[in-house]
Amino acid sequence: MKHIHPALNILDLDFTSCKGVIMSKISYDDFTKMDLRVAKIASVEQIPGKTRIVKGIIDLGDEKRDVIIGGAEFYQPDDLIGKVVIVVANLEPKKMAGVESNAMLLAADVNEKPMWLTVSGEVPLGTKIK
């Protein structure tokens, strides 16, 4: 896991050598600090000069937010638009490539390619993950 959002430091975890290693345990209280929600990628646009990230807008049901989406070298924008994903909704905003990202999409790292976490079935946008 090379690219971890700095805002996850609220959990005070070291992500530098976690490939294949179970990280240290966190308390239930630490876990509940993360606001995980169901969202849909509403739109995607290229960022001039960037090949690994794109600007996206996610729909959380009652609001839309700008986000940076990594893995652009593996996916076309049309592959992402309409995809239902899981996001960390309460990260502090982070500006990257001139875009303020206001959430983070969760993904499994499969040979350095992000595989976006999703839900099965019809789940309303904005639903909290517990």
Protein Blocks (a to p, Z undefined) as FASTA:
>chain_A
ZZccfklmmnopafklmghpacddddfklmmmpccdddddfbdcddehiakbccddddeh
jaccddddehklmpcfklmgopacdddfkbccddeehiacfbdcddddeehiacdddded
jddehiacZZ
